[in-house]
Amino acid sequence: MTTTAGLDSLALRLDRPVRAQRPPAAGEALVRYVDAEAQAPFAERLAPDVLDAAERRRADRFVRPQDRGSYLVAHVALRLLLGALLDTAPRDLAMTREACPECGGPDGRPALVGGRAHFSLSHSRDAVFLACASTPVGVDVEALPAPRVVAQSEEFFHPAESAELAALPEAGRAAAFARLWARKEAHLKGTGAGLGHEGNRNYLGTGPAGDSVRPHWSLTDLPAPEGYAAALALRAPSARWRRDPPDTA
C-alpha cells in the first residue's frame, strides 16, 4: 500500500516564495512533493521567468494539458528549490547531463554546471517529487499500474523480484509493482544508468520494508499520495530525508 504519513511536511507550493534552504548535510537529502494539479496554474505563470529556452520548448511540445502541467510544475519547482538552496536566481542555474556510466552516451544523470549540488526529479500524473543532496541522489514516483503493465514488465526485474510479484495475490500486485519500480528508478537515476542497462541485475525486493542498503547506496521508501509509490536513493551508507516545516513563508 502507499502511505501518506508525513507527506504534508514535504509539500512545496509555487504560489508563495520558497524560503532559503539549509544545504543538506552528508548522508542527507532534501525531499519535496508538489501536487501538480493544484500548482500547475502557478507554474504556468512562473515558467517564462524561471525556465531556460530548452525547457520552455519542451513544455510546448506536450499535447495533453496534464502532461504539460506536470512537466512545468516539476521543472519550475526544481529551479525554485535549487535557487533557494544555492542563493541563485532560478533562471541562472545552468544544467547539463553527465555521460551514462554504462554506455558513455549523453543521457546520464542531469547535473548542475559547476556541480554545486546534486538533484533529481520525477513526475507521474499529478505527483511530483524533487530531491537535492551533496552526493548523487535519485528520486522516483510511480502511479499504480494497470494489470497488463505488471504482466508485460517481467524482463526489467531480477528473477527473484518477478517471482515475488507472481506469488502475490492479484489485489496487492499493483502496489508492490509500483513500490519496486520506484525503487529501481530511484537507484538507477542516482547512478546515472537506466532500466535498459541494469534494471534486472540488482535485487531490491517488493516488500514494504522502509529502507535497504546497496553497496555505497541507501534506498528509502517515501510517503506518497494514495495510488502512488515513491522512493529515494542516496549515495551514502545511511540516508536521511528532511522533514522540515513547509518551504513557503
N, C-alpha and C positions, 0 to 999 in steps of 0.2 A: 504494500500500500504506500501511496505517497503521504507525506506529512506536511502540515502547515505550521507546526510548532516552531516559533522563532522567526517566521517569515516576515512579520511586521517590522522586526528590528533590522531587517536587511533592506527595507523598501527605500527606493530613491525616486523622488518626484522631480519633474522637469519644469513645473510651474512656479518653482521657488529657487532662489540662488543656492547652489551647492556650496556648503561651508568648507573651509580649509580642512585638509585631511592630514592626520599624522602618518608619516611613512610607515609601512608595515615593517615590523622587526624581523630578524632572521627566523625562519620557520613559521611565519605568519602570513596569511593572505587577507586582503581587504575584499570582501564579497558584497555585492549589491544585487538586488532584484528589482526589476521595473515591470509594471503592468502596462504592456504595450497598448492595449485597447484604451486605457484611461489616459495615457500620456502621449499618444500619437498626435493630437492637435497641437500640443506644445512643442513636440519635436519638429513638426512641420514648420512652425513659426520660427524656431531657432536655427534650423538647418542652414539657411543661406549665410548666416554669420558664424557658423561653427564648423561645418564640414568643408573638406577641400573639394576641388573641382572633380576629381575622380569619384569620390563618394557621392556627390550630387548627380553625376551622370549615371552611376549605377542605380541609384534610387529611382531615377526617371525611367529606367528600363523595366521596372516591375509593372506587370499588368494588373494584378489583383491588389486592391487597396489595402487589404490586411497584410500582404507581403511587404508592400512599400512602407506601411506604418511600422511594422516590426523592425525592418531594416533601419529606418530613420531613428526610431527610439534607441535601438542598440548602439548605433554609431554616435549619435548626439550625446547620449548618456555616458558612453565611454570617454569621449573627449572632455566632457564637463568634469567627470571624476578624475581623469588624469591631470587636467588643468588645475583642479583644486589640490591635488596631491603634490604637483611639481611647481605650483605657483607660476603657471604659464598660461597665456591666453589659449583657449582650446584650439582655435584655428591655426595657431603657430606650431602645433605639435606635428612633426614630420614623421610619417610612418612608412615602413618598408616590409619586406618579407625576407626571412632568412632562407638559406638553402635547406632543402629536405635532407635530413640526416641519413635517409635510406638510399635515395637515388641521386641526390645532388641537384635536383630540379629546383626551380624558383618558387615552389609552392609550400615552403616550410612554415615555421611559426611566424605570425605577424610580430613586428617589433618596432620600437621607437628608434629613430635615428639618434645615435648618441648613447643608447642603452641606459637611460636614466631610471627606468623601471620596466618590469615585465608585466604583461597583461594578457587577458583572454576574454572573449565574449561569446555568447551563444544565444540564439533566439529560436523559439519553436512556437508557432501560432502567436498567442498573446503573452507569452512568458519570455522575459529577457533576463539573463544573468551576466554579470561582469565580475572579473577578479583581477586584482593588482597585487604584486609581490616584489620582493627584492631578488628573487630567484625565479627560474622558469615555472610557469603556472598554466594550468588548463582548467576550464570550466565548461560544463555542458548541461543542457536541459533538453529533455525529450518528452513529447506528448505520448500518452499510452497508445500503442499502435492497434490497428485492426488485426484480427486473427490471421488474415492472409499474409500480412507483413511478417509476423512471427514465423510462419511456416516457410517463408521464402528466404530467410536470412541466416540459416544454419551455417553456411560456409564462412561467415565472418567471425564465428565464435570458436573458442577452444572446444575440442570434443567433449571434455567433461562439462563444460557450460551447456552445450547443446543437450547433453544427457539430462542435466538438471532441469532444463526448461521442459523437455519432453515428459519428465516424470511428474511435473506439477499438475494439479487439477486445472482444467481449462479456465476456470474463473480467476485464478491467480497468475496465469501465464503472462498476460499483457503487462501487469505491473512489474513482474520480475524481469521481463524482457527490457522494459524501459529503464529500469534501475541498472541493469547490466550494460545496456547500450550507452547510457550516460557515463558510467564509469570508464568504459572503453574509450569513448570520445574524449573525455577529460584527460585521461592519461596520454593519449596519442597527440592531443593538442599541445600538452605540456612538453612532450619530447620533440614535437615538430613533425612527426611522421603521420600516417593516415591509416584508416582501416584497410585499405588495399595493400599496405605493406606488411602489417603485423597484427591485425586485429584478432586472428585466430591462433597466434603463437603464445600469448600470455593468458594465464588463467586468473580471472578476477572474481568469479563467483556470482551467483544470482541471489544469494541470501540477503536478509535485511540488516546484516551487521553494519554498524555505522562507519567503521574505519578499518582500513587494511594498509599494509606497507609492502611495497615492492622495493627492490634494491635502489636506494637513493631517492625513493619517491614515497610520499604519503597520499593515500586516497581516502576521501571523506564524502559520505552521502550528505547532501544539503537539504534543508527544508524546501519544499516545493509546493506550488498550488495544487489543489485537487485535480487529478487527471494528468499529472506530470511527475517526472523524477529528475533529480539534478545531482551532480557530483562535482567535486573539486579535486584536482591533482596538483601537488606542490613538490618541487624538488627540494626535499628536506627530510631528515629522518623521522620527524614528528610534526605534523601540520596542525595549525590552529587557524580558524577563520573568525574574523572580528564581528562581534555583535554590538557595535556602537549605537548610540542614540541616532535617530534619523539625521540625515545629512543636510537637511534644509533648516533655515532659520526663519 
